[in-house]
């Protein structure tokens, strides 16, 4: 019973002299106790994420310690180097959790490279790769509200652990108690040569990023012609993004929301997908006459872009920006494509970018949602005779090159700014170029809807509805006839129009994707939270036709989980 676990935690915290932790336990009401103690935080395919607080289902030094000890046991049995890079963002307790994890690794004799200040998640991936380390962790909850924090794990490739690796860590965690993990003081770790800092790594990253930019010389000559506003959203992108843009020659750069702030300036959710976070950036852009603004989330792996048009600012969604970047890279690298050049994107990302890639002879590989699957594919490509061209998700994440193996908003900001300057020299802005791409390849519109499932029994409700949707007898949704359905949990595509089935070459996941004449609808439950995401997409020969088709797909979506 959860009451016994609550009592055990109280006694353990009292024995450790953790007065603040005991006080927090005593201040919990019955609902908070139930949520914090009725179960344990799940170690997902990337790591942990939950609300800050005391209890096995909350983010605190004890749940972080348990995860770290479980990971330590994997490391000690693995053939990868026994070394870990640790990074953290600007959230509450991120630095505390990072140091707590470092002490446990050190106590297990595992070498630690600890960043001394908050840095972007892609810098953690780069650090692992650059220094030849065996593993990495980053303490972050990305773009979640301020009351959350998290813990992501990376392998020696700089890729977030994939399901098979996560299962090993979970197995080891199950044998670990929350209290009594081995620790070594940080100073003692330094004295024994087990603890260091990644000296010079940030500068090496920026230098290598500069060297891989397609038109860097032209940018340096004309960057002042494109006034920009950049918002760090109080996170880790503030220093590296502004430094990179100025290095490129964008000297007319105005910055806002740059100071680290675990309250995120009062924002509910510091997510560049949310239009509400741009208020300060838009005001600054209007005041200084900027033509474009950029914003990165707190761990700087996502970027949002808005373009000046008619006195206002028009946002580009993740699929639109992805298509623009693919188009620009195709132009910049024309005649330089390698054998097996491949774009990697997810099953819920938009079609336009894929059309652009295919038109240039680039292969397209679709994977499940989660950039870990994109990074994993990029690392597997050389053995398959392929070359990683570009990777993106509809949720504002982009990557090219081999500096990191997670989505990288420092890189994305640099490429977007250079791309905007290039098209400005042609008398266009990014909206103009997007319209040209759509006229050439067809209009594609998308809408992502996240719906909350109420009640403590949310998991059962979601599972029941997903099971009903998997019924082979379901041939229509909301009046739209289903032509085909891809079931990623059972690994099969059913083509009703052709009357056949075929296996899907992707890991299993609780995702369904329905295909209609009007467009597609993907359904993806969170897995650990009471939320379901619906990815609606439609196309047409005109924007009006695409919008009509998208409205019909959205109507079908609204009939689900009512």
Residue, then its C-alpha position, 0 to 999 in steps of 0.5 A: x500500500x502507498x501509505x506504507x511507502x510514504x511512511x518508509x520515505x519519511x523514516x528514511x529522510x528523517x534518518x538522513x537528516x533531510x528536514x526539507x524533504x520531511x517537511x514536504x512529505x508532511x505538507x502533501x495532501x491525500x491526492x498528492x500522496x496518492x499521485x507521488x506514492x501509488x507507483x514509481x516513475x517510469x523510465x521511458x525510452x529516453x529517461x525520467x520526467x515528472x513533477x518536482x517533489x518527494x515520492x517515488x513518482x516524483x523528480x527528487x535526488x532519491x529518484x535521480x539517485x536510483x536511476x543513476x545507480x541502475x545506469x551505473x550497474x549497466x555501465x559496469x557490465x557494458x563494453x563501452x568506456x566507463x565514463x559519463x558526460x553530465x549536462x543540465x538546463x536552467x530548471x529548478x534543481x537541475x544543477x542539484x540533480x546533476x551533482x547528485x548523479x555525479x557523486x553516485x557515478x564517482x562512488x562506482x568508480x565511473x569517470x565523470x565529465x561534468x559541465x560547470x554551467x547549463x548548456x544545450x542538450x545537443x552539447x551533451x551529445x556532442x561532448x560524448x562524441x567529441x571526448x569519446x565517452x561511453x555514456x551521457x546524461x542531461x537533466x532537463x524537462x525540455x519545454x515542459x512547465x516549470x514544475x517538471x524536471x527530467x533525466x535523459x540518458x545517451x549512449x556512446x554514440x551520443x544518441x538517446x537510449x533506444x527501447x532495448x537499452x532503456x529496458x536494460x537500465x529499467x531492469x537494473x533500476x528495479x533492483x535498486x533502493x531509493x536510499x543508500x546508493x554509493x557516493x563520493x564527494x566531488x572534491x574527492x573525485x577531482x583529487x582521484x582524477x575521476x571528475x573533470x570539466x569539458x574545457x574548450x568543448x563549447x568553442x570547438x563545437x561552435x568552430x566546427x558548426x561554423x565550418x559546416x555552414x554552406x554559405x558562411x563567407x557570404x553571411x559574414x559579408x551581409x549579415x548586418x542586412x538582416x536584423x534579427x531578434x532571438x529569445x533564449x526563453x530563459x534557457x541554455x541557448x542564450x550564450x551559444x545561439x547568440x555567439x553563433x549568430x554574431x560569429x556568422x555576422x548577424x551583428x544587428x541582433x536583439x536578444x530577449x529573455x536571456x537570463x537563466x530563470x527556473x520560473x521562465x519569466x512567468x510563462x506557463x510552458x516555455x515551448x516555442x510551439x506555443x504562440x504565447x511565448x513570443x510576446x516579448x520577442x515580437x514587441x522587441x522585433x517591432x521596436x527595432x525593425x527586425x525581419x525575423x525572430x527565433x526562439x529556443x526552448x530551455x534545453x535548446x533542442x527546438x527552435x521556433x521561427x516567425x517572419x515579419x509580414x505587413x507589420x505583424x509576425x507570421x509563425x512557421x510551423x515545424x513541418x514548414x520550417x523543415x521543408x524550407x531547410x531541406x530545400x535550402x540544403x538541397x540548393x546549397x549541396x547541389x552536385x555534392x550528394x553522396x551515394x545513399x543520401x537519406x532524409x530521416x523523419x517521423x511517421x507523424x511529420x508532414x509530407x512537404x519536406x519529404x516531397x522536396x527531398x524525393x524531388x532531388x533524388x534523396x531517399x526518405x526513411x520514416x521512424x517512430x516519434x522521438x529524435x532518438x530513432x532519427x539519431x539511431x538511424x543516422x549512426x546505422x547508415x554508414x554500414x548500410x551504404x547510406x549517408x545522413x542528409x537531414x533529420x527533423x520532427x514536426x515538433x520543431x526539431x532539426x539536425x544535419x551533419x555529425x556534430x550531435x545525434x539529437x535535435x540541435x537548435x543552435x545548429x538550426x538557428x544558424x542555418x535558418x538565419x543563413x537561409x533567410x539572408x540567402x533568400x533576402x538577397x533574392x528579394x524574398x523572405x521565407x514565406x515567399x520561398x515556402x509559397x514557391x515550394x508549395x506551388x511546385x510540390x503541392x500544398x500540405x497542411x497539418x494540425x496537432x491536437x493534444x487532448x487530456x484524459x481525466x481520472x486516475x484510470x486514464x491509462x485504462x481509458x486510453x488502452x480501451x479506446x486504442x484497442x477499439x480503434x485496432x479492431x479490423x472491422x473499423x473501416x471509417x472514422x467520423x464519416x471518412x473512409x479508411x483506405x489503410x491503417x498502420x498499426x505500429x504496436x502490431x507492426x502491420x500495415x493493412x491496405x483495405x483498398x488493395x486488400x493486403x497486409x505488409x509488415x512495418x520495419x519499425x520498433x513497436x509503439x502504441x501508435x496508429x496512423x489512418x489514411x483517407x482520401x482527404x489526408x491522414x490521422x495519427x493517434x499517439x498516447x503519451x504512455x506515461x501522462x494522461x494525454x493523447x496526441x492527434x496528428x491531422x494532415x491533408x493536402x491539395x492542389x491549392x491551399x483552399x482545397x488542403x484546408x477543406x480536407x484538413x477540416x474534414x480530418x479534424x472533424x474525424x479526430x474530434x469524434x475519437x475519445x469523446 
